[in-house]
Amino acid sequence: MKSYVKSRFEIFRQRTHIIIYGTNTFAGRAFDLILLGLILLSVLLVMLETIQEFDGKFHSELVLLEWIITIFFTIEYILRVISINKPFKYIFSFYGIIDFIAILPMYLSFFFAGTSIISTIRALRLLRLFKILNHPQFSGQSIHLKESIVASRGKIVVFMYFVLISCVIIGSVMYVVEGREAGFTSIPISIYWCIVTLTTVGYGDISPTTPLGQFIASFVMILGYGIIAVPTGIVTAEIAIKNIELKNKSKILHCFECGSENHLSDAKFCQNCGHTLNED
């Protein structure tokens, strides 16, 4: 029976996959750190390019560095595709789409002027930082927060719907009360004023002049603080509920030998001293 011998390409794919997708090896972590450094550098270069004085002095150098980074990202994208068993799953994933968009701006600049500025979208690739910090504490906290937001999404959607309807009603009332003379030239403009006031932004480009309009504006300003607080309270309440559920599900395992707690619910021996655990 003949033994299967891997081809050079298969060995290359395997080694590349370990470096690019692995986070537990030195090479994998080094690759991710270099990648994050280049992403930060790329975003910084795009920002510096918008400073006319700096761009005037170092335009050629900025373009050269951008092309070097773009070529690196292109090679990285190709290696990600060929080194994974299911390339289409990566290509159409969130990170896959972001990685592809990140390499487009410089190539599009051949056909459309100014598209290189879109390279700032590469900042989204910094989300890979969470992959590098693949520590149980970070993973657990992120999952906990995600579950809390998902659990509270229905309440938040209903609340935002109420806010939207309120803005339409208040904006329409202000259009009637203030009129075109005060800058409320249409109901959409009045709704815009209501949203700006309700969110406590207050640009000041439109302001009521009549006593009734000022009274309504004062009410909207006070209401704005509640608008900010309610979604935060909803998510916070869900986080508290999840914490209670987590505590109720887990057993309190106490080690009488060394006194340590917070063991896994199915643990039989202390993670600190190895002594037999006792359930309180």
N, C-alpha and C positions, 0 to 999 in steps of 0.2 A: 504494500500500500504506500503510495507516494505521499510524502508530507507536503503540505501547502506552503509555498514560499511567497512571501509578500514581495511585490514589485517595488521599485524605487519610488514610484509615485505614491503608492499606498503608505510606505514608510514616511515619506515627506508629508502626506496628509495627516498622518497620525501625530507626528512631531509638531506640526503647525497647529493642530487642534489643541494640543496640550499647552502650547505657548499662548495662543490667542484666547482660548476659552477657559483655560485653567487659572485658578486663583490661589491654589495651595502650593504651587511650585515657585521657586525663585525666579525662573525665566518668565512665568506667567505674570507674577506681580510686577516684575521689572518692565515688562511690555505694557501693562496697564498704566503704570506710573508715567512712562515715556509718552504714551498716548494722551493721557490727561494733560501733561505738560505742553504737548503740541497743540491741543485744543485751546488751552488758555492763551498760548502764544498767538494762535491764529486769530482769536477774538480780539486780543490786544492790538494786533497789526491792523485789523479792520477799523478799530477805533482811532488809531493814530493816523490812518489814511484820511480820515475826515477833518483832521487839523491841517489847514491849508499851509501854514508855515512849515510844519514838519514834513508834510507830503511833498512840498516843493523842493526840499533839500534831499530827501531820501526816497523819492518815488521809485526809482529803479530797484533799490535794495528791498523795499517793501513788496514790490511785485515779485521779485526773485524768491524771497522767503515764502510768499503765499503759494507760489507754484511748487516749491519744494514740499511744503506741507500738503498741498493738494495731491501731489504725486504719491506721497507716503500714504495718505488716506485712501487713494485709489487702489494701491497695491494691497493695503490692509483689507479693503472691502472685498477684493477678488479672493484673497486668501481665506477670508471668513466664509465665502460662498463655497469654495472648492474643498475646504477642510471639514465641513459639517456633513453628516449623513443625509439630512433633509434640508437642502439648500433653499427650497421655496418657502419652507416654514420660517427661515431666518429672513429671507428677502421681503416677505410681506408682514413681518413682525414689526412692532413699534420701533425697536432699535434698528432693525434693518432698513426701514423707510428713512429714519433720521440719518443713518450712515450714508445712504444713497444721496439724499438731498444735500448733505454736507459737502459732497465732492462736485456738485453741479455748477455752483456759481462761477468759478474760474473758467470752466469750459464754455459756459453760456456767454461769458464776457467777450468771446470771439464774435458773437452775433449781436448781442445786446449790450450797449454801454451801461456801466453802473451796476450791473448785476453782481459784481464781486462783493458789494456791500452786504448782500444777503448772506454772506458767509458767517455772519453773527449767529445764524441758526445752529452753528456748530456748538454753541454753548449748551444746547440740549444734550449733547453727548456727554456732558459732565455728570449726567445722571448715572453713568457707569461707576461713579464713585461708590455707590451703594453696593455694587458687585464686588469691589475691592474690599470694602469694609464688611465682608460677609461674616460678621460675628453674630452669634446667637442673640445677643442683647439687642443689636441693631435690627436684626431680622424680626425678632419677636415684637419689638416696639412698632415697627413699620406695619406689620400685619395687624396688630392691635388697633392702630390708628385707622388703617384702611377699613377694617370691619366696623368701627364706630361711625365712620363717614357714610359707609354703605347703609348701615342700619338707620341713620338719620336722614337719608336723602329724601324720603317721602315727605317728612315734615318740612324740610328746607324748600322743596319744590312748591308745596302748598303755600308756605310763607312768602316765597318770592312771587308767586302768582298774585297773592293778596297785595303785595307791594306794587306790582305792576298795575293792577286795577286801580289802586289808590292814586298812583301817579297820573293815570289817565283822567280820573275824576277831578282831582285837585287842579291839574293843568287846565282842564276845561273850565273850571270855576274861575281860575285866575285870568283866563282869556276874556271872560265876560266881565269880571270885576275891574281889571286894569285897562284892557283895550290896547289898541295899536299905539296910542300916544306914549305909553310907558315902556314900549319895546316888546310887548306880548303880541306880536304880529299875526300869530297863528296858533292853533292848538298844539301842533307838534313842537313849536318853539316854547310854548308854555309848559309842555310835558318835560322838555329838556331842562327848563328852569327848575321844575319840581324835583327832578332826579339830582341835579347839581346841589340843590338846597338840602334835600333829604339825606344825601350822603355826606353832608357837612363839608363839601368841597368849597362851595361858594365863590365862583369866579368873579362875581360882581358885574358881569357884562349886562345883566338884566336885573332890575330890582323894582319892587312895587313902590308906588308913590301915594296911593290912597290909604286911609286908616284901616279900612276893611282888608285890603290887600296885605298890609303890613301885619295885621292880626293873623291872617291865614299863614303868612310866611313864618311868623313866630311859632305857630302851632306845628308847621312842617319841620322847623329846626329842632324843636323839642322831640318830635316824633322820630327824627333822624337818629338820635342816640339809642332809642329802642330798636330801630332797624339794625344797627350795628351789633347790639348786644344779643338779640334773640338767636341768630344762627350760631353764635359762639356758645351760647347756653345750651342749645340743642345738642351740639356735638359733644360738649363737656359732659352733659347728662348721660349720653350714650357711652362715653368712655368710662364714667363711674359705674354704670350698669355692667359693662363688660368686665371691669375689675372685680365686682362683686361675684359675677358668675364664675370667673376664673378661680377666685378664692374658694367658692363653694364646691367646685368640682375637684379641686386639689386637696389631698390629704396633708395634714401637718405631721411630718415625720421628724422626730427628735432623736438625737443621738445622746444617750446618757453618759457616754464615755468622754466626748469632747465638747458637747453642748451645741454643736452646729445644727442649723435647720435648713429650710428651703431646698430639700431634696426632691427629686422627681417622685411622682405619685406611686410609681411601681418599683422604687428602689428598695432593696433589702439590706444593703450595707452602706455605711457612711462614706461619702465621697472624700471626707477629710482624713479619717483615721482607720476606716475599714471595719469598724465595730458594727454589730447587728443593730438595725434601726428599730425603734419602737413607735407605734402610732399613738398620738395623743387623742 
